[in-house]
Amino acid sequence: MVAADNLKQTPEKATFDLISYLKERQKLCEAALEQAIPVRYPEKIYEAMRYSLLAGGKRLRPIICLATCEMTGGTIAMAMPTGCALEMIHTMSLIHDDLPAMDNDDYRRGKLTNHKVYGEDVAILAGDGLLAYAFEYVALNTKDVPTERVLRVVAHLGRAVGAAGLVGGQVLDLESEGKSDISLETLNFIHNHKTGALLEACVVCGGVLAGASEEDLQRLSRYAKNIGLAFQIIDDILDITATQEQLGKSAGKDQKAQKVTYPSLWGIEKSRKQAQQLIEGACAELEPFGKEAEPLVALAHFITSRSH
């Protein structure tokens, strides 16, 4: 839940109801995702893809994409295919991250992980299927947006998920397990790529679809990088302080894997302060957008106050 103080910096901000906003947008995203992948032959692979894609979650990534598109002059309809694609890519990363060869997790969002239900072979293919379909979905379903903007979105998504983004961060993360001499610079690199690259794509692609200026896209990129690191810091804290029931996944797995985390470098209190500073910096980037930035400002604060 969002602390009231976070939304009362000005009289205008006090009127914004983030909880209702999230519920409304979550319903829109859930409906779009439900329709995006119907079950067809061979049924098993589509069922496996849908099992993880429709397993719940806050849908923060598509919601952030929609919010940015609207803030910069676009519409929900313009951004929804990209929002769905971002959730497909995110879900792929979770399926693969949970595999025995990676984090070896049994639970995700309070349910058995994909490979525990369908087997490792089908889980790998379900992730592959979601990744490939994400690009197809953007290309075929984005309407009333100039072709060059759609192409730019496709390229940005590809970079965010590949070796220059999520995949590169994951490789370095795996290489760093069990090592106690990981520097802050390396830790930042891991999470700027493993977590931050896809979050940045959510924000920047929303702006690209709406035709935002290059200057505004740079502001959006800086906002996204700040909330991405803050998101990871809070994740690291929750891995220590929250229970499996609260998280919907195994707790304490960073310590078991002997991973260097922000709390292991800074302690919990300093980590919280660093996350808050990142959020303040992120919100400062949105000041030129005025009242239209309320959802993204509130979402930034939500990241540091969540409990799961």
ZITA-V293961 format. One line per field, one symbol per residue. psi: psi as a letter, one per 40 degrees, with the letter a starting at -180 (. if undefined). burial: I if it has 24 or more other ideal C-beta (glycine too) atoms within 12 Angstrom, else O. Layout:
psi = ???
burial = ???
This chain:
psi = ihhdddefdiddddehgdddddddddddddddddedgihahhdddddddddddfeaiefddddddddddddeeaidddeddddddddddddddddddeidebegidihfeiiiddddeidddddddddddddddddddddehifhiddddddddddddddeadebddddddddddehehefhiddddddddddddddddddddddddddefiiddddddddddddddddddddddddddddiiddddeihieddddefihidddddiddddddddddddddddddedeeadeeddddddddddeeie.
burial = OIOOOIIOOOOOIOOIOIOOIIOOIIOIIIOIIOOIIOOOOOOOIIIIIIIIIIIOIIIIIIIIIIIIIIIIOIOIOIIIIIIIIIIIIIIIIIIIIIIOOIIOIOIIIOOOIIIOIIOOOIIIIIIIIIIIIIIOIIOOIIOOIOOOIIOIIIOIIIIIIIOOIIIIIIOIIOOIIOOOOIOOOOIIIIIIIIIIIIIIIIIIIIIIIIIIOOOIIOIIIIIIIIIIIIIIIIIIIIIIOOOOOOIIIIIOIIOOOOIIIIIIOOOOOOIIOIIIOIIIOIIOIIOOIOOIIIIIIIIIIIIIIIOI
